[in-house]
Amino acid sequence: MKKIPFLHMAAMAAVLSLASCSDDESESVNNEPGQVTAAANTEAATDYDYSATAKQVNLAGSSATSDDESVTTEGSKVTITQSGVYHVSGTLADGQLVVDADENAVVKLVFDGVSITSSTNAAIDIENADKVIIRVQQGTTNTITDASGNSQNGAIYSRTKLSIFGTGTLTVNGNDAAAIRSEGGVVLKESTFILNADDVAVSTDFNITVPSGDFTVNAQGDGFSADTDINITGGTINIAQSQDGFEAGAVNIAAGTVRITASADGIDADGANTSANTEIYLKGGYLYVNAAQNGLDAQGNIVVDGGTLVIDGPTAGSSAAVNFTGNFNINNGVVVAVSGNGTIDAPSETSGQNAVLLDFESTQDAETVVHLQSTTGANLFTFKPAHSFKKILVSTAAVADNGSYQLYTGGTVTGDITDGWYDFISYIGGVLQATFTVTGTVTTVQSANL
């Protein structure tokens, strides 16, 4: 995963320069780049109050106009210099929208059918403000595109806290590095986001928060990368291409639907720069990971307290479906982890919910149906892995102490299937591989017939 550098020394120099100025002098350099201090971003009710009269910014190809003196235009470069609400519409074929306001300013933008392309730098360049909030107008389509060779490392680039919401569609094309790059924390919600990036799709030095929204992500680097925390509390996120899907100090998923396809790790949490004592925490929602390397990789603890976790992989080397250095506790919910190379770190004995580890003697072909049922015929689990596999970990509330179960492979399945998982099924014709009794937190079932 390629890290994107920041100009921290330049930022520090600007701060020191301001500190040495008199009051009059500080006014004269009020908009120098880098004076703001990036920070974590938390939602406030006032963020979404757009009741103030909006100032109009009209983009017109190679130029722009505005009805307010707080907006300056220089050819196709538009600069906003004060707090307020700004209604932006139209197209800049090769230009830039800049926010360069006071360090305490809160700038609110309304994107109403905006298309901005830059051939030299970030198309949206947020240099100075306390926070910038973008509302994507309902029913509109908006596109932001930067240039290869962009020194600001993002099609949307922010030195401060950035929030984007609304019920329209926002497409961001990061042709040099990130689609969205912020030195402050990022909140993304409600909108339909289409994020294409030559490196990381969404990158920040602080936190990423997603309460809602519909995301389609194609990234040559990581999908979401945060130095502190990634918090998902709703929405639908489809990372169709990435190296690491999520990379952060800690990743917390409480609700929503997340699907990750990754050429490296599905989720990589290193425990750095975060106060969390659990590096990967699944409390609810649905998480599907199809990763070539580790499905979940935590330099610390993994806890599943609810929701559904499906890991279909890995396929590479010594990677593990679940890898951790602390504890892996499954206390509630549904967990299915498939290993193509036979490596799965089993849940810890301190888990509150039982698990079954299916261990096949030889590697099984992709799309071989695996079926678990009680000896009385009640369905427990039916799955069709996308890759060849050797081990499968299954944990649900139905895996009862001293319960008796049967393992089948092959056969015919009818019913709904999502990411290889069957629901409302009818299963017939499989080959019985093993009959077993659950004897503890983790019961290993070995099949010598395959």
N, C-alpha and C positions, 0 to 999 in steps of 0.2 A: 504494500500500500504506500503510495507516494505522498509524503507530507507536503503541505503547501506552506511556504514560509511567509512570515509577516515582517513588516518593516518596524520592528519594535524599537530599534535604536533611533530611527527618525521620529517616532512617536515620543520617545523620552526626551529627545532634544527639543521638540516643540514645547513640551510641558515645562522644561527648565527655562526655556526662553521666555515663556509667559510669566513664570514666577519672578523673573528678574526685571519685568517691566513695571512702570508706574501705572496708575489707573487709566490715565489717558492713553498711554501706549498700548495697554492691554485691549482697549476698545479697538484700536487700529489693526490689531492682529487677531481679532475675535474669531475669524473664520480660517485660521491657518490649519492645514490638514494635520490630523493626528493629535489634536488637543484633548479629545474625549478619552475617557477611560472605559474600555470595554468591560462588561459585567454580565452576569447571568441574567436571563430574561424570565420574568414571571408575568402572568396575565393580571391585568387590573380592569375593573369595570369601565374606567374612563378611557381605556384603549379603544373601545368600540362605540364611543359617543361621537357621532359625526353630525351633531345637530347644528354646529356653527356654520355660518354661510361659507360656502366653498369658493375659493378663488380659482378662476378658470385658467387652464393652461392648454392651449391648442397647438398641437404638433402638425406641421404641414410640409412633410417631405424633407426639405433641406433647411427649414427655418421653423420658427415657433413664435407665438404671440401669447400675451397674458394681460389680464385686466388689473393686475396688482403690482405695485412697485417692489414687493418682496420677491418677485420673479425677474431674473435678468436673462437676457438671451444674447448669445453671440454666435451668429450663424445657426448651426444645428446643435449647439450646446445650450442647454437650459439649466439654470441654477436657481434653486429655492433657498432663501436666506433667513427665513423666520418660521416660528411656530405657526400652526394653522392647518386648515383643511384645504387641499388642492385637488381639483377635479381635472384629471389629465385624459385627453382623448386625441386620437389621430396617430400619425406615423412619422417617425424619423428614419429616413432610409439609411443614413450614416451619421449618427449623432449620439448624444449622451444626455441623460437626465441626472443632474447632480444635486445632492442635498448638502449644503454647507452653511449651517445655521449655528446659533449659540449652543454651547455645551449643555445647557438646560432645556433646550427646545424639544418639543414633541411635535413631530411633523407627520401629518396624516394625508396619505395620497389615496385618491379614488382612481383606479384604472378602469376606464370605460372605452373598451375597444382600442387598446394601445398596442402599437408595434414599434419597437425601438431596436435598431441594429447598429452596432459599432464595428468599424473596421480596424480600430486601433486599441481600444481599452474596454473597460466594463461599460455595458450599456446603461446600467443604473449604478451610480457611484455615490455612496453615502459616506461623506467625509466627516461631518460634524453634526451632532444632535445627541440628545439623551436617548431618544428612542424614535424609530421610524416605523409607522404602521401603514400597511398597504391593504386597502379593501378592493377586492376584485369584484367589480359590479355584476350583479345578477344577470345572467343570460349573455354575457359578453365573452369574447375570445381575445386573449391578450398574449403577445409573443415578445420575449426578450432574448436577444442573441448577441454574443460577443465575438471577438476576433481571435484567431490563432495568433499567438504572440502577445496577448493581453497581459501586461505586467501586473495587473491587479488581481489576477487569479480567480475571477468569477464574473459571470455575465451580470449577476446582481452581486455587488460587492459593498459590504458595510463595515465600518470601523466600530459600530455601536450596536445596541440591541435592535433586533429586527423582528417584526411580526407581520404575517400575511394571512388574511382571512377573506371571507366573502363567498358568494355562491356562483361565481363565474368560473372561467377556465383560464389558467395561466400556464403557458409553455415557456420553459427557460432552456436555452441551448448554450451550454458552456463549451465552446469550441477550443479553448486553450486549456482550461483546468476545470474548476467547479462550475456547476450551474448557479448555486447560491453559496456565497462565501461570506461569513460574518465573523468579526473579531469578538462580538458580543453574542449573547444567547439568541436562539431562534425559536419562535413559535409559529407553527403552520397549522391552519385549521380551515374547515368547511369547504374550501375551494377544490376544484379539480386541477391537480398539479401534474403536468407532464414535464419530467426533468431528464434532460439528456446531457451527459457530461463526458469530456475527454479525460477527466480524472474523477474526483469525488462529486456526487450529486449535491449533497448538502453538507457543508463543512463549517465547524465553529470551534473557537477556543473554549467555549463554555457549554451550555446545555441546548439540546433540541427537545422541544415539547410538541407533541401531536395529539390534540384532543379529538380531532375529527378530520374529514377530508377524504379525497380519493386520489391516490398517488400512483403514477406509472413512472418507473425509474429505470433508465438504461445508463449505466456508468462503466467507464473503463477502469476506474478505481473503485473505492468503496461507495456503497449506497449512501448511508448516513454516517458521518464521522463527527464525534463530539469529544472534546478533551475531558469533560466531566460526565454528564449523564444524558442518556436518551430515555425519555418517558413517553410511552404510548398509552393513551387512555381512551382511544376510539379511532374510528376511521378505517379505511381499507388501503393497505400499502402493498403494492406489487413491485418488488425489485426484480425485474426480469433479467438483468445482467449486472454483475458487480464482481469485485475481488472479495473483500469482506462485505457482507450485507449491512450489518450494523457494527461499528467499531467505536468504543467509548470506554470511560472508566467504569461505568455501570449501566446496565440496560434493564429497564422495568417496563413490563407489558401488563396492563390491568384490564384492557378491553380492546375490541377492534379485531380486524383480520389482517395478518401480516404473512406475505409469501415472499420467500427469499431464494433466489438462485445465485450461487456464488462459486467463483473459480478458486477461492481460498476458503476462509471460514464463514459460516453462516452468521454467527454472532461472536465477536471477539471483545471480551471485557477484561481490561488489565488491572482494574482496581485503582488506577492512579487518579489523582485530582478529584476525588469524590469522597463524600462522607458516608456513603453507603457501606453497610457491612455484608451485603450480598451483591455479588458482581452481576449475576443474571437472575432476575426475579420475574416469574410468570404467575400472576394472580388471577388472570381471567383472559378471555378472548381466544383467538385461534392463531397459532404460529406454525407455519410449514416451512421447512428448510431443506433445500436440495443443494448440498455443498460438496465440492470435490475434496476439500480437506475437512477440518473439524466442523461438525454441525454446530455445537456450542462449545466455546473455549473460554474458560474463566480462570484467571489468575486469582483464585479464591473460591467463593461459594456459588452454587446454583440451587435455587429453591423453586419448586413448583407447588403452589398453593391452590391452583384452580386452572380452569381453561383447558385447552387441548394443544398438545405439542406433538408435531410429527416431524421427524428427522429422517430423510430418505437419502442415505449416503453414510459415510464418505466412500470415495472410490480410490483415493490416492494414498500410496505409501503406508506410513504408520499412523496416519491420522485416525482420530476416534470420532464416533458419532457424538459422544459426550466426553469432554475433557475438562478436568478441574484440578486445582491444587488444594482445595479446602474440603468442603462437604458437598454432596449432591443429595438433597432431600426432596422426596416426592411425598407430599402430605395430602393432596387432593387433586382432582382433575384426571385427565387422560394423557398418557405419554406413550408414544410409539417411536422407537429409535432403531433404525436399520443400519447395519454396518456391512459395507461391501468387502472390507478387508479383514473382518473378524475382530475388530477392536471396539469395545464399548466399555467405558468405565461404569461399573454398576452403581446403583444408588447406595447411599450410606445406610448403615444399620439403624441410624437414628430417624429414618424416614417414617412417616405416619401411615403410609399406604404400601401395600405389598406390590411386588413386581415379579415378573417371570422373565428369565433370560433364556431364549431359545438358541441353542448352539448346534448348528448343523455340521456334520463331519466334513462335508465338502461344500464348495461354493455352489449356490443355486442360481439358476438363470433368472435374469430380469423378468418381471411380470409373472413369476410363479406365485400362485395364490397360496397364502398361508392362513389357516383357519384354526382358531381356538374355540372350544365349546366345553360346557360342563359335561360330565358323564351322563347327565339326564337330557342333554341335547340343547340346552340354552346357549345361545350365541354369546360369545365373549369378545371376539375380535376376528375380523376378516380383512386382509390387506394384500395388495398387489404392489410390491416394490418396483420402482422405476429402474433400478439398477440391479446387477447381480449382487447377491448377499450371502453372508455366512452366519451372522448373528442378528437377532431381533430382541429388543427389550420392550416389554409390554407392562404397563401399570394402569389399572383402573380400580375404582371402588369395588368392582365385582370380583376381584381376585381375593377370595376370602381365605382366612386361616383354615387350614385342614380341608380346603375345598378340593374336589377331584375333577380333573380336566383332561381333555384329549387334544392332541396336536395333529392336524391334517395338512396335507399339501395337495395342490392340484384341484381337480373338481370343477364344478360349474356353479357360478354365482349369478344371481339376479338381484337387482336393487340399485339404489343410487350410489355413485362412486364419486368421491372428491379427493384429489391428491392421493389416489391409491387406496383410500379408506372406504369400505362399503358400509352402507346403512340400510336398514329395512330389508334385510337380505333373505334369500332362500338359497341354501347351500346343499349340494348333493354331489356324490360321486368321487369324493376325495380319497386319498390314501392315508390311512391311519399311521402316524409315525411314532407316537408315544402316548402313554397314559401316565399321569403323574398327580401327586398331591402336593399342595402348597405347604411348605414346612417352615417358612420364616419370611423375613422382609424381602429377601431375594431368593427365589427358587430357580436353580439352573436345570434346564431340561436338555438333554443331549439326545440327538437322533442319529443312530448309527446306520439307519436304513438308507440314508441319502449321502 
